[in-house]
Amino acid sequence: MKSRFLAGTLGLLVLGAALLTGEPVGLAATANGPICDPGAKVNSTTYYGCSGGSHTALDIANGTCSVWNYRGMLVGSYRYTQYAGCADSCGACSAGAGCCNGGAGNYFVVSGGSGWDFRQLHSNSPKGTQTCDRCAIGLIGSTGNSTGAHSHSDNRQYGTKKSAWYTAVGTTCGSSGYCNNRVGTPTL
């Protein structure tokens, strides 16, 4: 009861600050690496394609498919809203075979204030919308526009992907996502 009161009070203070200053205010969260998965590595962070688009996200994989996804999960109790409907896939998508939901595949969104959200893409066998702390919300997969099984995590404000949530803690390609290593601090 006391923690709910404190969380509610903190939320009101943040809302008050946003109203007084006119600036969008978000709360910092912590995203940890996979739970005791020594083979997991960050495969890509920010890069730009020839088409002018950018990736601006963490892709964490360990060369396996259809194992429980603990990669880049948020520390604390958050509501993960599921967007599913894609057939499970462990390889690259081809027209009609796992390429769905605008390329995101099966995915989850944690929504915050001031237009912020945190997303996990490409899951297999998603478990449904749920509230949990660092839980497995689905299996590692390659649904949607994906070239292989991995967990894609990104942080957006009003739909624009941001990189500061992982670059500020020094997460780069090839870095370890082992156990409770902090891989980023997304804003919610």
C-alpha positions as CSV (number, residue, x, y, z in Angstrom):
1,M,0.0,0.0,0.0
2,K,2.8,2.4,0.9
3,S,4.7,1.7,-2.4
4,R,1.5,2.5,-4.4
5,F,1.0,5.7,-2.5
6,L,4.6,6.7,-3.2
7,A,4.4,5.8,-6.9
8,G,1.2,7.8,-7.2
9,T,2.7,10.8,-5.4
10,L,5.8,10.6,-7.7
11,G,3.5,10.5,-10.8
12,L,1.6,13.6,-9.6
13,L,4.9,15.5,-9.0
14,V,6.0,14.6,-12.5
15,L,2.7,15.7,-14.0
16,G,2.9,18.9,-12.0
17,A,6.4,19.7,-13.3
18,A,5.2,19.1,-16.9
19,L,2.3,21.4,-16.5
20,L,4.3,24.2,-14.8
21,T,7.2,24.1,-17.3
22,G,5.3,23.2,-20.4
23,E,8.1,20.6,-21.1
24,P,7.4,16.9,-21.7
25,V,8.6,14.9,-18.8
26,G,9.2,11.2,-18.7
27,L,10.4,8.8,-16.0
28,A,13.7,6.8,-16.4
29,A,13.4,3.1,-16.3
30,T,16.2,0.4,-16.4
31,A,16.5,-2.3,-19.0
32,N,18.7,-5.2,-18.0
33,G,20.4,-7.8,-20.1
34,P,19.1,-11.4,-20.4
35,I,19.0,-13.3,-17.1
36,C,22.1,-15.6,-17.0
37,D,22.6,-16.0,-20.7
38,P,26.4,-15.8,-21.1
39,G,26.2,-16.1,-24.9
40,A,24.0,-13.1,-25.5
41,K,25.5,-10.2,-27.3
42,V,24.3,-6.9,-28.6
43,N,24.3,-7.3,-32.4
44,S,23.4,-3.8,-33.5
45,T,22.7,-0.4,-32.2
46,T,22.3,2.8,-34.4
47,Y,23.0,2.5,-38.1
48,Y,21.7,4.1,-41.2
49,G,20.5,2.3,-44.3
50,C,21.0,3.3,-47.9
51,S,17.3,4.3,-48.0
52,G,17.9,7.0,-45.4
53,G,16.1,5.1,-42.6
54,S,17.8,4.3,-39.3
55,H,17.7,1.3,-37.0
56,T,18.3,3.1,-33.6
57,A,17.6,0.1,-31.3
58,L,19.3,-2.7,-29.5
59,D,19.3,-6.1,-31.1
60,I,20.3,-8.8,-28.6
61,A,20.8,-12.4,-29.7
62,N,22.7,-15.5,-28.8
63,G,22.2,-17.6,-31.9
64,T,19.2,-19.5,-30.6
65,C,15.5,-19.3,-31.5
66,S,12.4,-20.2,-29.5
67,V,14.0,-19.8,-26.0
68,W,12.3,-17.6,-23.4
69,N,13.1,-13.9,-24.0
70,Y,14.6,-12.1,-21.0
71,R,16.7,-9.8,-23.1
72,G,16.5,-6.1,-22.5
73,M,13.5,-6.4,-20.1
74,L,12.5,-3.5,-17.8
75,V,13.3,-3.7,-14.1
76,G,10.1,-3.1,-12.1
77,S,6.5,-3.9,-12.6
78,Y,5.4,-2.7,-16.1
79,R,2.4,-3.5,-18.3
80,Y,3.5,-5.1,-21.6
81,T,0.7,-4.7,-24.2
82,Q,0.8,-7.5,-26.8
83,Y,0.4,-7.0,-30.6
84,A,0.4,-10.4,-32.1
85,G,-1.1,-12.5,-35.0
86,C,2.1,-13.5,-36.8
87,A,3.2,-17.0,-37.4
88,D,6.3,-18.1,-35.5
89,S,9.5,-17.8,-37.4
90,C,13.2,-18.5,-36.8
91,G,14.6,-17.2,-40.1
92,A,14.5,-14.3,-42.5
93,C,11.0,-13.3,-43.6
94,S,9.8,-13.7,-47.1
95,A,6.6,-12.4,-48.6
96,G,3.7,-13.9,-46.6
97,A,5.9,-16.0,-44.2
98,G,6.0,-14.1,-40.9
99,C,6.3,-10.6,-42.3
100,C,3.4,-8.9,-40.5
101,N,2.4,-6.0,-38.2
102,G,4.3,-3.5,-40.4
103,G,7.5,-5.4,-40.0
104,A,7.4,-5.5,-36.2
105,G,6.2,-9.1,-36.1
106,N,4.7,-10.1,-32.7
107,Y,5.6,-7.3,-30.3
108,F,5.0,-5.7,-26.9
109,V,4.7,-2.1,-25.9
110,V,5.2,-0.5,-22.5
111,S,3.6,3.0,-22.6
112,G,4.7,5.9,-20.5
113,G,3.9,9.6,-20.2
114,S,4.6,12.5,-22.6
115,G,4.4,10.2,-25.7
116,W,7.2,7.8,-24.5
117,D,7.1,4.0,-25.1
118,F,9.4,1.0,-25.0
119,R,9.0,-1.8,-27.5
120,Q,10.2,-5.4,-27.8
121,L,9.8,-6.8,-31.4
122,H,10.0,-10.1,-33.3
123,S,8.7,-12.5,-30.6
124,N,7.5,-16.0,-31.1
125,S,4.6,-17.4,-29.1
126,P,3.8,-14.2,-27.2
127,K,2.1,-14.9,-23.8
128,G,-0.4,-12.0,-24.0
129,T,-0.7,-8.6,-22.4
130,Q,0.6,-8.8,-18.8
131,T,2.1,-6.8,-16.0
132,C,5.4,-8.1,-14.7
133,D,9.0,-7.5,-13.6
134,R,11.7,-8.8,-16.0
135,C,9.5,-11.7,-17.0
136,A,9.6,-13.7,-20.2
137,I,6.8,-12.3,-22.4
138,G,7.4,-14.6,-25.3
139,L,10.1,-16.6,-27.1
140,I,13.0,-15.2,-29.1
141,G,11.9,-15.2,-32.7
142,S,12.2,-13.6,-36.1
143,T,8.7,-12.5,-36.9
144,G,8.2,-9.4,-39.1
145,N,11.0,-7.7,-40.9
146,S,13.9,-9.7,-39.4
147,T,16.9,-11.5,-40.7
148,G,17.3,-14.0,-37.8
149,A,16.2,-14.7,-34.3
150,H,16.8,-11.9,-31.8
151,S,15.2,-9.4,-29.4
152,H,14.8,-5.9,-30.8
153,S,14.3,-3.2,-28.1
154,D,13.6,0.5,-28.8
155,N,12.5,3.6,-27.0
156,R,10.4,6.2,-28.8
157,Q,8.8,9.5,-28.1
158,Y,5.8,10.3,-30.2
159,G,6.9,7.6,-32.6
160,T,10.5,8.8,-33.1
161,K,13.2,6.3,-32.0
162,K,15.8,7.6,-29.5
163,S,19.3,6.3,-29.0
164,A,20.3,8.0,-25.7
165,W,18.7,5.3,-23.6
166,Y,21.4,2.8,-24.5
167,T,24.3,5.1,-25.7
168,A,24.3,6.9,-22.3
169,V,25.2,3.7,-20.6
170,G,27.8,2.7,-23.2
171,T,26.0,-0.3,-24.8
172,T,27.5,-0.9,-28.2
173,C,27.8,-3.7,-30.8
174,G,29.4,-6.8,-29.3
175,S,28.9,-5.8,-25.7
176,S,27.7,-8.4,-23.2
177,G,24.0,-8.6,-22.2
178,Y,24.9,-11.1,-19.5
179,C,22.6,-11.5,-16.5
180,N,21.8,-8.2,-14.7
181,N,24.1,-6.0,-16.8
182,R,22.3,-2.7,-17.4
183,V,22.0,-2.3,-21.2
184,G,20.0,0.9,-21.1
185,T,17.8,3.4,-19.3
186,P,14.7,4.0,-21.4
187,T,12.4,6.9,-20.7
188,L,8.7,6.2,-19.9
